[in-house]
Amino acid sequence: MKLVFADNAMAWNGDTPKHGPLGGSQSACIYLSRKLVEMGHQVIIYNYTDGEPDFYDGVEYRHINNMKDDSNSDVDVFMSVRDPRLYQIWNGTGIRILKMQDDSNQPLPSLLTNPAIRVNNHNFLFVSNWQMKRLVRVFSYQSVYAWYILMGSGSQTFQWNFRYLYQTN
């Protein structure tokens, strides 16, 4: 499978954890991407990485400003990390997922109240069951596919456990 992640929070790449601080979402992307590549998948991450596309541990990092130009690409999965505006930019094929970790009253999730930005394909990945149920209720989604993950660190890897498919009708 070909997977694309997009994150507009900060500049980082697969080498960043060795040299400086990194947010939890970005760390999760790095460790998940490495594991996906080990399993034989192709992974591209768009963010504020410096310079030309680069590879770390088999994962390709591209500058986020190039994402719109590449957004008609054929991929199996596109995941926006936290920001629904990135979700709206991607026009390519495949399943589109919005990964959310913030509470509904925070700036990025509150963008979902804007009809121009509101995610219409309704695929979400949350970091907890509580958050998943809260955001689905707060934003009045009538039809949504949502998953939540439990992440725990150990031996410098993230253990990902996907739990509970939540579907409203």
N, C-alpha and C positions, 0 to 999 in steps of 0.2 A: 504494500500500500504506500501511497504518497501522502504525507501529512504536512500541513503548514500551520505554524503557530505565529500569532502576531501580538506584540507587546510594545506599547509606546510609553512605558514608565521611565526607562533609563537606558543608558548605554551598557551593554554587557555581551559576553559571549561565553563559550564553553570553558574558557581559561580563567574567567573572572573569579570563581570561588577560590582559586589558588592565590590570588593577589589582593583581594579587597572584599568589602561588604557587598551583600546581594540580598534582595528581598526574597520572601518565601515563594511568591509566584514564579519568580525568575529561576530560583533554585529548583523548584519542582519541574519547570520546563526543561532545564538542563538534564536532570536525572532521568526524567521520563523519556526524553528524546534519545539519550544514550541507550537506554534499554530497548527502545523501539528499533534503533539502528542495529543493535545486537541481534534482534529478532528478524532482521532482513528488510526492514522498511526504510523508505527514503524520507528524511525529515528536513524541512527548511524552516528556519525561524527568522522572522522579520522583526527588527527592533532598531535601536539607535547605535548599532555596532559601527565601528569606524571603518572607513575605506571600502574597498572592493569586497565582494563576497569571499568568505573564508570558511574553512572547515576545521572543526574541533571534534575529535572522537567520532568522525563520520557524519556529524550534523553540519548542515550548511547554514551559515548566518549571513543575512542580507540586510542592507539598510532599509528601514521602513519607508523611506521616501520612494523606493522602487516598487513597493507593494501594489500601488494602483496600476502601474504599467504591466505588472505580472498577473493581475487579478483575473484575467480570463483563462488562466492556465487550468489544465485538467488535473485535479487532485481528488483523493478519496475523502479527506477530512480537512476542513479549515477550522481552526479554533482561535477565537479572539480571547486574549487573556485580560479580563476585567472590563474592557472598554467597548461598549456596544457600537460606538462610532466605527471602530475597525471592522466589526462584523458587517456593517453596511457597505463598506468599500469593496469587499471581496465579491466578484461577479462570476468566479469560476464554478466548475462543476463540483460535486461532492456534498457531503453532509457538512453543514455549518453549525458550529457549537460556540456558545458564549460561556466562558468559564467565569463564574462570579464567586467572590469571597467576601465582599463588603456587605454591611447591613443596608437595608433599603433606604435609610435616611442619609447615606453617604453620597458624595457628588456623582460618582460613576453610575451606580444603580439608579439614582434618581433620574438619569437621562432617559430611562425607559418610559417615563411619563410623557415624553415628547413624541407625538405621532410620527414625526419625520425620522426619528431614530429608533423607535420601538421595534424590537426584534420580532419579526413576523413568522420566522420558520420554527420558532419555539423549541429549540434544542439547547438545553442548559446543562452545565456541569457545576455543581456546588461543592463546597468544602465540608458541609455538614448537613445532616437531615433537617435540623432545626432551621437553618438558613434556607434550604430548598423550600420547605413548606411555607416559611414566612414570605419570601419574595413572590412565590406563586400567588399567595393570598393578597398581599399588599398591592401588587400590580394587576390584579384581577385577570389573570390569564385563564381563559376558558379551555384552551387546548394547548397542552405543553408536554414535551418529553423532557424529563430531568433525571439526572443521576447525581449522587453525591459520592465523594471519595473520602476515605480516611487515610491520612498521610502520617507516617511516623518515620523518623530518621534512625538509622542504625547502620554501622559499618560504612558510613559515607554514602549510603544509598537511601532512596525513599522507597518505602514499601507502599504500593498502591493497592487498595482494596475497594473495588467498585461495588457499591451496595444500593439496592432499592431502586427499581425503576418506577418513577412516579408519573402517572399519566392521568390527566383530567379529560373529561369528555365535554 
